[in-house]
């Protein structure tokens, strides 16, 4: 069964009549449901992006912090070598 907007709907419960207010509320509820589904989809994508970012900082391949870490290690090593030269 389709309403005037072409939406498929089942019969009203207990023989009740559909009123413009009920139809409008159904449309609003459908829109809310679609909005929630879209939000859930965006949250799923954000979760995947966060996992990718976390993987980058876990010390695995492609770690964003790796160049800075290497530079710091080299700087500390140079300081150690310099200090050992005084001993």
C-alpha positions in Angstrom: 0.0 0.0 0.0 1.4 3.5 -0.9 0.4 6.8 0.5 -0.1 10.0 -1.6 3.7 10.5 -1.6 4.4 7.1 -3.0 5.7 5.7 0.3 4.9 2.1 1.1 3.1 1.8 4.4 1.2 -0.9 6.2 -2.4 -0.5 7.4 -3.2 1.6 10.5 -3.6 -0.3 13.7 -7.0 -0.9 15.2 -8.7 0.6 12.2 -7.4 4.1 12.9 -7.4 6.6 10.1 -4.2 8.3 9.0 -4.3 12.0 9.5 -2.0 14.6 8.0 -0.4 15.0 11.5 0.3 11.2 11.7 1.7 11.2 8.1 3.9 14.3 8.9 5.2 12.6 12.1 6.0 9.5 10.1 7.9 11.6 7.6 9.8 13.3 10.3 10.6 10.0 12.0 11.9 8.6 8.7 14.1 11.7 8.3 15.4 11.3 11.8 16.2 7.7 11.2 18.0 8.5 8.0 20.0 11.2 9.8 20.9 8.8 12.6 22.0 6.2 10.0 24.1 8.8 8.3 25.6 9.8 11.6 26.4 6.2 12.4 28.1 5.8 9.1 30.2 8.9 9.6 31.2 7.7 13.1 32.2 4.4 11.7 34.5 6.2 9.2 35.9 8.4 11.9 36.6 5.3 14.0 38.5 3.7 11.1 40.5 7.0 10.6 41.4 7.1 14.3 42.6 3.5 14.1 44.8 4.4 11.1 46.2 7.4 13.0 46.8 5.3 16.1 48.6 2.7 13.9 50.9 5.5 12.6 52.0 6.4 16.1 52.4 2.8 17.3 55.9 2.6 16.0 55.0 0.6 13.0 55.8 1.3 9.4 54.9 4.8 8.2 55.1 6.3 11.7 54.8 10.0 11.4 57.0 10.7 14.4 59.9 8.5 13.1 61.9 11.4 11.5 61.7 13.5 14.7 62.7 10.5 16.8 65.6 9.7 14.6 66.8 13.3 14.7 66.5 13.4 18.5 68.4 10.1 18.8 71.2 11.5 16.6 71.4 14.7 18.7 71.6 12.7 22.0 74.2 10.4 20.5 76.3 13.4 19.4 76.0 14.9 22.9 77.1 11.5 24.5 80.0 11.3 22.1 81.0 14.9 22.9 80.7 14.2 26.7 82.8 11.0 26.3 85.5 13.1 24.7 85.9 15.1 27.9 86.3 12.0 30.1 
